[in-house]
């Protein structure tokens, strides 16, 4: 048995079981048990479509693409949850048109929701298993292991259900809470990188951080034109705090917690209707049930908030410690040309890792970097961007990271100018050497705010 | 339609027969007194009707529910929703005030509501004793708190086991007048166990028990006349 494949199967199995349990409990409490059938249909369609995706041309969807789609489907459920909360607060998002309570439309919604939830995850796992099968050179055993994992998850779950039938869980979930649960199930059970990634937290963290950073960055760039004197002064270091990973991470966490916080506020404080009853006692009983109901619905959200905070910091700490910063290798210009060997005993540019080089020119060290992109082309850039102090870049997992501000940069976007990307260099990438004009290097380096780094004046 | 139907209830202990096939009916809104000497089975019958004890055989149907078939949890819910009970002893919590003693019954039913509890105590004439603890009140006043506590959740059935057993004649009269007033206003059903002939002359009907049997069933008016 292949452990990684078994784990993937187990993870998907547990996710299916948990989603089934909460959805089924929810439908029971709403007396809409019949809608479990469209859920099964959506589940089956997702599985079928995921396997059909194997027929797509190789490389059409990369693991990164799949990961991004999973992250986006997480975001979709989070947004749906917010929308359902908004709807529950009294704003009719359906504009009074169409009745989602009717069998057909509710069924279509459940099938669509199930597809949106399961298809990206299943497709990602199938993609991962396919890669694993090639790596292990054992297609049959890989799939058998995944199926075994799936089976074990089912047996564990239904053995538990045999002794304890927690269908009363439904009273903890309104529609907004249900969507929030689905997004959380995806957040904690997502990721397609086998053992190393059972959670979407790192990718969500990166996405949020990039959003926060870019927002702040672009605001400053708009307010302070890049060649403004203030950018060359100490004040820039203070402004740089807003670009820091810690700041962006904290703001991102606040963003992620803001919706659950709204839930708690809504769950605990939304105005209750005046209870109708023949006697004080019956009115009191109805009032107590309503209070109990809204407290119950706040409980899973509180649990999610604790999980999010714990996971956010545990994954955040791990991610920060994993930045790879290679030692620059010295280069020299010869006749106005700089040559970088594609492969030599010191390193192989095509190995997918970040490679750095240093060039000494008129008392100043110019840093250059090269990295292979997913299409096997090589990007050659200065190890600096136009705006931040030139601390350069490191590599974390499958992306680059600005050492100064922590912005994640997708490797495939390296070589494109602008934003937080490193300044690209025009280079001729040959079989044995990468050739760059010295004049090109000097011209681009002149854009760099070369006198300062975050650690002090150079 | 009767609120209570008791069918052939038998209650046996290891060495004794407390009830030997008792059957009776109580209509909705009726006030029925159960009379009898000590050991005649009247309190056992009341406890079985109230779901505090179970019968060895037979059925007790209250408001169309056979309570002998209910589980412990269901029975607890049923008692909470349908029944109020007053005993000879007040069983008040000594470190709580009068109003808190009433609120605790609200709490176990649904949720506490202080203003409603105060109103209930005012109804039983204890508006000036809201913050007093049981030890600061007379026996009659304590029993009035018990009545407020028993009725605070609007039960359909009030069971009273010797509610005036500890009281002097004046307080007994006061409690009975209070029960009469509340009964006429709220129309709940009363089953009251007593060995006191004076007490039994209040209400609609008297069942007399002897050695685990009901030996007589007569209207109060007949007895008065």
Interface residues (C-beta under 8 A of the other chain):
Chain A: X278 X279 X280 X281 X282 X284 X285 X287 X288 X289 X291
Chain B: X106 X109 X110 X111 X113 X116 X152 X153 X154
